[in-house]
């Protein structure tokens, strides 16, 4: 019996081989998942131990230097060195947090359900207001009526948080920062929604690089952060079957657009 040219089931004599191959692939996949778990555990525990030593002993070293009576240029140099060390440790801690969150998202099995994008966006906005009081000075425009879509709330929440946080971060230097989230239905039943700001923008030809982990399109001295937000946003979007793109130009703000798929038929 010849194989079905249309891609059907293999003939009976090849079925045991196919099942054996499938079993081997399942074993390999299980081994990869176990390896990823070990890698994540190492990040979460083993690498954090020396980092905790740095953050804990830096203040003690500062107290020791002060108690020793160190003064003048030497004291200023020591304080500067300690500041750089503490800043680097905090930055590494943020990077580890980002990698762990990214790994969690990649392991997640999305549980799609009907959610209201407007409601979750309002919650993300309220959380940003609590963490960044200066965000109240911006002009925010969020959907006033429900925007239903099929999504996993545990993935959509960090996606919204990352986009709103980024939009405010890069527009907060404007006289009147403006951030807008709007959505529209697509002809095929999907949804297009976007977060737009009037911030500093970036080089549009390099926009795709912004989704890389730890990738930054601006100098650290200009804007804080470690380059994790958009990487998390892209992972969360792809996990839910959505496409994400960034459109920007220097001095003309930024627009992050998402195309959300239509719900699968029952």
Secondary structure, DSSP 8 states (H G I E B T S, - for coil): ----TTS----HHHHHHHHHHHHHHHHHHHHHHHHHHHHHHIIIIIHHHHHHHHHHHHHHHHHHHHHTT--HHHHHHHHHHHHHHHHHHHHHHHHHHHHHHHHHHHH-----EEEEHHHHHHHHHHHHHHH-GGGGGSEEE--SS--EEEE-HHHHHHHHHHHHHHHHHTTTTSTT-EEEEEEEE-TTS-EEEEEEE-S----GGGGGGGGSTT--SS-TTTS---S-HHHHHHHHHHHTT-EEEEEE-TTS-EEEEEEE------
